[in-house]
Amino acid sequence: MEITLADKNLTEVEKNEIEKLLKRENINISNDLEQMWYLMDLIWDDYNCDNKNLNWDNIGKFYSHPVWLLNGLFIEQDEVSMGHRHEISDWIVKNQFEKVVDYGGGFGTLARLVAGKDTKVQMNIYEPHPSEFGIKRAKEFENINIIGKLESNYDCLMSTDVLEHVPDPLSDFANMIKSVKLNGYLVIANAFYPMIKCHLPQDFHFRYSFNQFAKMMGLEVIGILEGSHATIFRKVEEVEPNWKKIRFYEKLSKITFPIIEITKSILRPIKRLVIK
């Protein structure tokens, strides 16, 4: 995996840590993305993390590890990953939003793209534990602020690849929605799949039901943002979440998830035969 470490904001310590990580690459993996996932899983195992029995002391150490700095650098040097982020940032700029937040955008790539393309936008990065590198990069833009507490009345909230890492996605999602003004937008990219070990299996059922919960919470599903892995939602009403109802359907989603997966595995070969 070729990663350029020429960024002036990288300290010698950070460069050394990344170089140590790169020496642990699996020589049998030729795909750079899979190599990145492999290194992240290595660090997950180094800290004895378990995605079914969650020890948040260990998991906290994992999320503070330089592997996330490497992941951020990889994203910025990967054509496909940057293509998705350019599509999202172009859509944000096209809609001329004034106040935007990148939820959980610690490395700041997406926020910096938006801020660079539209200097008039007030760009927040909501990140309770930002890295020193992320802070340095953000300071290069006058219209970016890193915040530790979510504000309100955003025209648009962006969140890419965050909710699959948290134990209660619906609670976090409700807070996201609350921060957006009526008729504002949310651009959400989820990966409720076992790509890497820090994606929590307890959340995987949302790959089929997430949009339904969005509707329960007052959102309209606009659809997939073309050229990206994100879905666009519009806040069409102010709704106080009915948590009794939501939790009931969450349990139902968990129960039906394995049934859907089994059904799909049975129908997939049948579909191939029909197509032939």
C-alpha positions in Angstrom: 0.0 0.0 0.0 1.6 3.3 -1.2 0.8 6.1 1.3 2.5 9.5 0.9 3.7 11.0 4.2 4.7 14.4 2.9 2.0 16.4 4.6 3.6 19.2 6.6 1.2 18.7 9.4 2.5 15.2 10.1 4.9 15.0 13.1 7.9 12.7 13.0 6.2 10.6 15.7 3.1 10.2 13.6 5.2 9.4 10.5 7.1 6.8 12.5 3.9 5.2 13.8 2.4 5.0 10.3 5.6 3.4 9.0 5.5 0.8 11.7 2.0 0.0 10.7 2.8 -0.3 7.1 5.5 -2.9 8.0 2.7 -5.1 9.3 1.0 -5.4 6.0 -0.1 -8.8 4.8 2.0 -9.6 1.7 -0.8 -11.9 0.5 -3.3 -9.0 0.1 -2.9 -7.0 -3.1 -6.0 -4.8 -2.8 -5.2 -1.6 -1.0 -8.6 -1.2 0.6 -8.6 -4.7 2.0 -5.0 -4.1 3.2 -6.3 -1.1 5.1 -9.0 -3.2 6.7 -6.5 -5.8 7.6 -4.3 -3.3 9.5 -7.3 -1.9 11.3 -8.4 -5.4 12.4 -4.8 -6.0 13.6 -5.0 -3.1 15.9 -8.5 -4.1 17.0 -7.0 -7.4 18.1 -3.9 -5.8 19.6 -6.3 -4.2 22.1 -8.3 -7.3 22.7 -11.5 -5.7 21.4 -14.6 -7.8 20.9 -17.5 -6.5 18.8 -20.0 -8.6 20.6 -18.8 -8.1 24.2 -18.0 -4.4 24.2 -15.2 -3.2 26.5 -15.2 0.6 25.9 -11.8 1.1 27.6 -10.2 -1.1 25.1 -12.3 0.2 22.2 -11.5 3.8 23.2 -7.7 3.0 22.9 -8.4 1.5 19.5 -10.1 4.6 18.2 -7.2 6.8 19.5 -4.6 4.7 17.7 -2.6 6.1 14.7 -4.2 3.5 12.5 -7.1 6.0 12.1 -4.6 8.6 10.9 -3.4 6.1 8.4 -7.0 5.4 7.4 -7.6 9.1 6.9 -4.5 9.5 4.7 -5.6 6.4 2.7 -9.0 7.9 2.0 -7.5 11.1 0.8 -5.2 9.1 -1.6 -7.8 6.6 -2.8 -9.6 7.6 -6.0 -12.9 5.8 -5.2 -13.1 7.1 -1.6 -12.4 10.7 -2.7 -14.9 10.4 -5.6 -17.7 9.7 -3.1 -16.6 12.6 -1.0 -16.4 15.0 -3.9 -20.0 14.0 -4.9 -21.2 14.8 -1.4 -19.3 18.1 -1.1 -20.4 19.2 -4.6 -24.0 18.5 -3.7 -23.6 20.6 -0.5 -22.1 23.5 -2.4 -24.7 23.3 -5.1 -27.5 23.7 -2.6 -25.8 26.8 -1.1 -26.2 25.8 2.5 -25.0 28.4 5.0 -24.5 26.2 8.1 -23.2 22.6 7.8 -21.9 20.1 10.2 -19.8 17.0 9.6 -20.9 14.6 12.4 -18.0 12.4 13.6 -15.8 13.8 10.9 -12.6 13.9 13.0 -10.1 13.6 10.2 -12.0 16.4 8.4 -11.6 15.4 4.8 -15.2 16.0 3.8 -15.5 19.2 5.8 -12.3 20.6 4.2 -13.6 19.8 0.7 -16.8 21.7 1.4 -15.0 24.6 3.1 -12.6 24.9 0.2 -15.3 24.8 -2.5 -17.5 27.4 -0.7 -15.7 29.9 1.6 -19.1 31.3 2.6 -20.3 28.2 4.3 -20.0 28.0 8.1 -18.5 24.5 8.4 -18.5 22.6 11.8 -16.8 19.4 12.5 -18.5 17.6 15.4 -15.8 15.5 17.0 -15.5 15.1 20.8 -12.0 13.7 20.5 -10.2 15.3 17.5 -6.7 14.3 16.5 -3.9 16.8 16.6 -3.4 16.3 12.9 -7.1 17.0 12.2 -7.0 20.2 14.2 -3.9 21.4 12.3 -5.5 20.7 9.0 -8.8 22.4 10.0 -6.9 25.6 11.1 -5.9 26.1 7.4 -9.6 27.1 6.8 -11.2 30.2 8.3 -14.7 28.8 7.8 -14.1 25.5 9.8 -14.7 25.1 13.5 -14.2 21.8 15.4 -16.8 21.5 18.1 -17.3 19.1 21.0 -21.0 19.7 21.4 -23.6 19.6 18.6 -25.2 22.9 17.9 -28.7 23.5 16.3 -30.4 24.9 13.2 -28.0 23.3 10.7 -29.0 23.6 7.1 -27.4 20.2 6.5 -25.7 17.5 8.5 -23.2 15.1 6.9 -22.2 11.8 8.5 -20.1 9.2 6.7 -19.4 5.7 8.1 -20.2 6.5 11.7 -23.3 4.8 12.9 -22.0 1.2 12.3 -19.5 1.9 15.0 -21.9 2.9 17.8 -24.0 0.7 20.1 -27.2 2.7 19.7 -27.4 4.1 16.2 -31.0 5.3 16.6 -30.2 7.5 19.7 -27.3 9.1 17.8 -29.4 9.5 14.7 -32.2 11.2 16.7 -29.6 13.7 18.0 -28.4 14.4 14.5 -32.0 15.0 13.3 -32.7 17.3 16.3 -29.7 19.5 15.3 -31.1 20.1 11.8 -33.6 22.9 11.0 -37.1 22.0 9.6 -36.7 21.4 5.8 -33.0 20.9 6.3 -31.1 17.9 5.0 -29.1 15.0 6.3 -26.6 13.2 4.1 -25.9 9.8 5.8 -23.5 7.0 4.6 -23.8 3.8 6.6 -21.9 0.5 6.3 -23.9 -2.0 8.3 -21.8 -4.8 7.0 -18.9 -6.9 8.5 -16.2 -5.1 6.5 -14.0 -4.6 9.6 -14.2 -5.9 13.1 -15.1 -2.5 14.6 -18.4 -2.6 12.7 -20.8 -3.8 15.4 -22.8 -6.9 14.4 -25.7 -5.8 16.6 -26.2 -2.9 14.1 -26.2 -5.0 10.9 -30.0 -5.4 10.8 -30.3 -1.6 10.0 -29.0 -2.3 6.5 -32.7 -3.2 5.7 -34.6 -1.0 8.1 -32.7 2.3 8.6 -34.8 4.3 6.1 -38.0 3.2 7.9 -36.7 4.5 11.2 -35.8 7.7 9.4 -39.4 8.1 8.4 -40.6 7.5 12.0 -38.3 10.3 13.1 -39.8 12.9 10.7 -37.6 12.5 7.6 -38.4 12.1 4.0 -36.1 9.7 2.1 -34.9 11.6 -1.0 -32.7 8.7 -2.2 -29.1 7.8 -2.9 -26.8 10.6 -3.8 -25.5 9.5 -7.3 -21.8 8.7 -7.4 -21.6 8.2 -3.6 -22.5 5.8 -0.9 -24.7 8.3 0.9 -28.5 8.7 1.2 -30.1 12.1 1.3 -32.9 12.7 3.8 -35.0 15.9 4.3 -36.5 16.8 7.7 -40.2 17.4 6.8 -41.6 17.6 10.4 -40.5 18.1 13.9 -41.1 14.9 15.7 -40.5 13.9 19.3 -39.4 10.3 18.9 -41.9 7.7 20.2 -39.2 5.6 21.7 -41.6 2.9 22.8 -42.7 2.4 19.2 -39.2 2.8 17.8 -37.7 0.2 20.2 -40.4 -2.2 19.4 -39.7 -2.0 15.7 -36.0 -2.1 16.4 -36.5 -5.5 18.1 -38.6 -6.6 15.2 -35.8 -5.5 12.8 -33.3 -7.6 14.8 -35.6 -10.7 14.7 -36.3 -10.5 11.0 -32.7 -9.8 10.0 -31.5 -13.4 10.0 -34.6 -14.5 8.2 -34.0 -12.0 5.4 -30.4 -13.1 5.2 -31.3 -16.8 4.9 -34.0 -16.1 2.3 -31.5 -14.1 0.3 -28.9 -16.8 0.4 -31.6 -19.3 -0.9 -32.9 -17.0 -3.6 -29.6 -15.8 -4.9 -28.6 -19.1 -6.7 -32.2 -19.4 -8.0 -31.9 -15.9 -9.5 -28.7 -16.9 -11.2 -30.3 -19.9 -12.8 -33.3 -17.8 -14.0 -31.0 -15.2 -15.6 -29.0 -17.9 -17.4 
